[in-house]
Amino acid sequence: MKKRSWAEPWKIKMVEPLRMTSRQTRERALAEAGYNTFLLRSEDVYIDLLTDSGTSAMSDRQWAALMLGDEAYAGSRNYYDLEQAMRDVYGYSEFIPTHQGRGAEYLLSQLMIEPGQFVPGNMYFTTTRYHQELAGGRFVDVIVDEAHDPSSTFPFKGNVCLNKLQGLIDEHGAGKIAYLSLETNVNMAGGQPCSMKNIKATCDLCHQHGIPVFLDATRCVENAWFIKDREPGWADRAIAEIVREICACTDGCTMSGKKDSLVNIGGFLAVNETKLAEEARNLLVCHEGLHTYGGMAGRDMAAMAIGIRESIEEDHIRSRVGQVRYLGQRLQHAGVPIVQPIGGHGIYLDAAAFLDHLPREEFPAQALAAALYLDSGLRTMERGAVSAGRDAEGNNIFPRLELVRLTIPRRVYTQAHMDVTAESVMEVWDRRREVVGLRMTHEPVRLRFFQAMFSPTVGGTVLPAESSPESAVEC
Ligand SMILES: *Cc1c(COP(=O)(O)O)cnc(C)c1O
């Protein structure tokens, strides 16, 4: 085959100007934000890799669909289109729209979990675990050990460890397990996929014991790409078929449309059981809105119906994962410690290895995210101890993974943006010994990473200004 790069199957029709900032401006903005990149103003950011959630670029077809929004309170045409798109692509029979993924997580957790029950999952996700715990559930991590080792090159680090799952069933009995929460392309592990073989074996084991399986389908399409790319026997299958096959093993899913589905807002709960769907719709009208819009405007549903169909186009998903790989390979070549193998939606810097002079109590990942912003206006996100929060006894949880996530929005940035990103990470890598740790000065009770504030442990900055002032960009 001829060698061709991952280039995009689209061209740019409209641009959004970005503001370039000075070190001085960034210094001030970062201090005001309490060294938390979530609290920065977007206008102070140059390249925004905080998240790929709701930050993707819509296609001209999606923008055109906004004009066809049917804003009826009840029975909007766009609802039926969206329901049809979900059924065609994911294959579940019952569709419950929500404003975004956590709306669906709330409904599922409230309806499926009895207080004291366990909810095993292949690593936790922040909002997912929050809603499970809010409903009285106890999350248990049953992901394979490789997932907790940033340097392991195991190709399916999202896999469920069947022994851990069997052990939980043996210890507590299937009746104490509400359901298995199965995430595809596991976000907190670095965007790491599950193999089809493991998905099937996991679902079989659960179903033998009468335990339902609910998929977190947020990045199911990206997972399907890795199955096609890495798992023997799947290379000739269409992404659409693989997605359907994953979903067919499970009893339903929660979905954040803000990721795979290429929209700025939206989500859904989908199930096969009619009774559960009816209960979910009833709870939905109390919290999100009527069951034919669930927190979305008609135009949002119109855009999502198209986005879902675009998300499974082979050329789209190839270039999406290809761009992430391009950035990752540049960093790998420079010797920067990143989570291996390169994941589907972002690059995860191993902050514990990157800043090995900082103790975990000084939040190295939070400090690294702050230092990257100071260096270039690049915004990234902490995924380590700050995100993990505290345990039931109130102690800080120090997960093995202390990461900084560089998340790539879909169809937004160019290869030159990826180059600048890599250059900035390499610059901070060269100066890593100068990076100062942080202490937390404000700690919210719930999902603290969103709003926590910090200050540098010494010297008033996380990365001293360079002795030679910022020079003109070299071409
Ligand atoms: C983003 C995300 C969610 C939550 O979805 P929101 O739309 O942000 O509420 C749940 N699970 C995973 C894996 C996610 O990445």
The ligand as a Tripos MOL2 file, in Angstrom:
@<TRIPOS>MOLECULE
LIG
   15    15     1     0     0
SMALL
NO_CHARGES

@<TRIPOS>ATOM
      1 C1        -17.3610   13.0990   29.5850 C.3       1 LIG1
      2 C2        -17.6120   11.7750   30.1130 C.ar      1 LIG1
      3 C3        -18.7490   11.4950   30.8840 C.ar      1 LIG1
      4 C4        -19.7290   12.5560   31.3270 C.3       1 LIG1
      5 O1        -20.3500   13.1900   30.2820 O.3       1 LIG1
      6 P1        -20.7330   14.7370   30.3170 P.3       1 LIG1
      7 O2        -21.3610   14.9630   28.9830 O.co2     1 LIG1
      8 O3        -19.4780   15.5120   30.5170 O.co2     1 LIG1
      9 O4        -21.6860   14.9460   31.4460 O.co2     1 LIG1
     10 C5        -18.9360   10.2000   31.3050 C.ar      1 LIG1
     11 N1        -18.0540    9.2300   31.0000 N.ar      1 LIG1
     12 C6        -16.9570    9.4650   30.2820 C.ar      1 LIG1
     13 C7        -16.0100    8.3690   29.9910 C.3       1 LIG1
     14 C8        -16.6910   10.7420   29.8200 C.ar      1 LIG1
     15 O5        -15.5680   10.9680   29.1280 O.3       1 LIG1
@<TRIPOS>BOND
     1     1     2 1
     2     2     3 ar
     3     2    14 ar
     4     3     4 1
     5     3    10 ar
     6     4     5 1
     7     5     6 1
     8     6     7 2
     9     6     8 1
    10     6     9 1
    11    10    11 ar
    12    11    12 ar
    13    12    13 1
    14    12    14 ar
    15    14    15 1
@<TRIPOS>SUBSTRUCTURE
     1 LIG1         1 GROUP 0 **** ****
